[in-house]
Amino acid sequence: MEKTEKELLKFGLVGRNISYSFSRGYFAKKFQELGLDNCSYVNFDIESIHGFKNIISNTENLKGLNVTIPYKQEVIPYLDHLDDTASQIGAVNTIKLENGKLIGHNTDAYGFQKSLEPFLKKHHKRALILGTGGASKAIAHVLDTLNITYSFVSRKPHTKGITYEELTEDSIVNHLLIINCTPLGTFPKIEKKPDLPYQYLGKDHLLFDLIYNPEKTSFLKMGEEKGATLINGQRMLELQAEKAWKIWNS
């Protein structure tokens, strides 16, 4: 059934401190390219997940949401159902509103896998995942799928990993894939970076930073100095956004 011109379909991003977000501009451009003058995409910047209920109850014609830091896990109790991938990962970055129900999906995993695979080489068998938030869960899910073993690295002890203080030369040399899932280095605090012994990086390393602004974070620059291969989060974001759009329109 065609939508009437008067019906404005709404989509948006739920997060905290998201004025910098990629998603709003991306979807505004997409709507323009597709000639969809009845669609809008807005930022729902909330101080705590408790504000999520207000978004759902006070936004007319809401069709879909993206979810970003720090709510990818906290939003789950507010949803009616998770698809298999989101359930396995334990984090949600895409929500579809369907027949009055909130259905949680995870397109981060898809975006990460498709943007990582072209750069993988045979020696990328072990990885370090920096951070333990919702994004890191999607990354771990993909690495399991690709049979790449991994350890989480965090400020506090973790059952599947180590702390930054415990990182050694062997830790870096024996993990040739390193993925930054923390917000360290995001604009405007671009000087920040995870606390790694960067001197042990080499040309066989592949560094993936989920951050896309700036294009080359301090984390990636440190890898560049050592000849490592670099990937930022831009392509992953584009792929996960396209996957979300398909989910909302399926």
N, C-alpha and C positions, 0 to 999 in steps of 0.2 A: 504494500500500500504506500503510495506517495505521501510524503509529509506536506502539510499545508504550509504556505509561505508564512503564516502567522505563528506557527509553532517553532519556537526557538529551542533547539536541542543544546543541552549544556554538558560540558565535560570539564575536568579540572584536575589539579594536582593538590594533594594533601601533604603537608610537611611543616617544618619549622624553619624560619629565616630563609625563605625560598625566592626572594625577589630576583636573585641571579638566575633562576631556573631556565634550563634549555627548553623545557616542554611547552611552555606557553607560546613562545615564538615559533617553535617548530609546527605546532598544530594550527596556529593562526595562518602560517604560510600554506600549510596543507589545505585548509578550508578554502583559501583564496584560489589555489591552483585547481581545486576540484569544483569551484563555483558554488560552494556550499555557504550561501549567505544566511542560512538559518542555523548555523552552528557557532558556538562560542566556547572558549577554553579559558578558565580563570584559575588563579592561585588561591587556594584555601590555606592561609598561613595561620596555624593554630599553636597556642602555647603548650597545650597538652592534648592527649588523645581524647580527653573528655569532651572536647569541642566537636568531635566527629559526628555525634548524634545531631547537633544543630545543623551541620552541613546537609545531612540527609533529609531532615525534616523541613528545612527552610529553603531548599533550592528546588524550584519547579523545573520539570522536564529534564532532570539530571539523568544522564544515560551511562556515564562511565567516569571513573576516577583513576588517576595514577597515584601512587603512594611513595614517598621518599623518606629520607632520614628525618626524624628517628622513629618512624611509626610502622615500619614494614612488619614488625612482629606484634607491636601493641594493638594494631587494628584488628587482628584476627578474632578476638572475642566478640567484636561488633558485627561479624559477618554471619550469614546464614549457611554458607557452604563454601568449601574449598575444592578446586579441581585437583586432580591427582598430583600434578607437579607441585603446586603450592603446598599441598598437604605433606608431600615427601620432604620438601625443603624447609617448611616451617616459617615461611616468610611470604608476604604478598606485596606486589608493587602495582597490580592492576585489579580494578574492581568493576564488574559489570552489574548494572541494575536491570534485573529481568523479572517481570511479573511480580514486582514488589519485593523481590529477594535480592540480597547482596551476595554476589558470587566472587570469591577471591581467586586470582590467578597470579602466576609469576612468569613474567616475560624477561626478567633479568638473565635467567639461565640461558634462554635462547639467544639473547643478544650477546652475552659473553662467549658462548661456545662458537657462534658463527664468526665472531670477530677474532677469536684466538686461533682457531684451527689453521688458517693459512700460514701462521708463523711458527707452528710447532715443528720441532725436529726430533729425531730419535732420542737425543740425549735429554730431552725435557721430560724426565720420568718422575721427578720429585719436585714438590712445590712448597713454598711458604705463603700462607694467606695472612696478610697483615690486617688485623681487626677481627672482631667476633660479632658484629651486628648483622642485621637482616641481609645486607648485600653479600656478606661473606658466606652465608648459608647457601645462596644460589651458586656461588663460585665453587664451593665444596661439592655440591650436587653434580656440577658439570665435570669436575675433576674425577669424581667417582665414575661417572659415565665413560670418561676417557682413559680409565685405569691409570691415572696419575696419582701417586701417593702424596699426601700433604700433611703439614702441621700448621696449626694456627699460631700466630704470634700476637700477644696482647700485653697490656700493661699489668694485668692481674693473672694469676695462674689459671690455666684452662685444662680441662680433662683431655683434650686432644691436641695439646700444644705446649708452647713454652712462652716465657716472658722475654721482652726485649733485652733485659739484663743477662739472660742466659744464652743469647746468640754468640756464637764463636766463629772462628775462621772456617771450621768444618761445617757449621750450619749453613754458611753462605756457599761454600764451594760445592757442597753436596746437594744443594737445592737450586737448580739452574732456572727455575721458573719462580718469579716472585710477584705476587699480586697485591697491590695496595687497595684495600677496601675501607680505609679510614678517610675522613675528610681533611686530613693534614695536607696543607698545600693549596687548598681551594682558595680562589680569589675571595676577599682581598688579601688574605694572609699567605701570600704565595711563597714566603721564605720558609714556611714550616715544612717538615718532612718527617717520616718515620725514623726512629732512632736505630739505625742499622750500622754495622761495621762495613761501610761502603767500600773500604779499601780492598776488600776481598772479591769484589765483583770482577767479572772478566767478559771476554767476547762471546763466550758460550751462553751467557745469561740472557733470559728474556724477561723484561720488566713490563708489567701491565698495570697501569694506573687507571682506576675507574673514574678519576677526575677528568673533566674535559675543559675546565676553565681555571687556570691557564692551559693552553695547548700542550705545553711542556712544563711539568711541575718540577720542583726541586728534586724530588725523588727520581724522576726520569733523567734529569740533567746529570745527576750523580752517576747513573748507569751509562749515560752517553760518554762521559769522560773515560770510562773503562771499556768502551767498545761494545757495550751490550745492545741488543735489539730492543726497541721501545715501541709500546702501544699505549695510546691514551684512550679515554672512555668515549670519545665522540662516536665512533662507529657502533659501539655497543648500545649507546643511547638511541641512535637512529633505528637500529634493528629492533630493540625492545619496544620503541614507540610504534613502529609499523605493525608489530605483532599485537600490541594493545588495540590498535585501530581495527584490526581484523576481528579481534574478540568482541569488541563493542558492536560491530556490525554483522556478526554471525547470527 
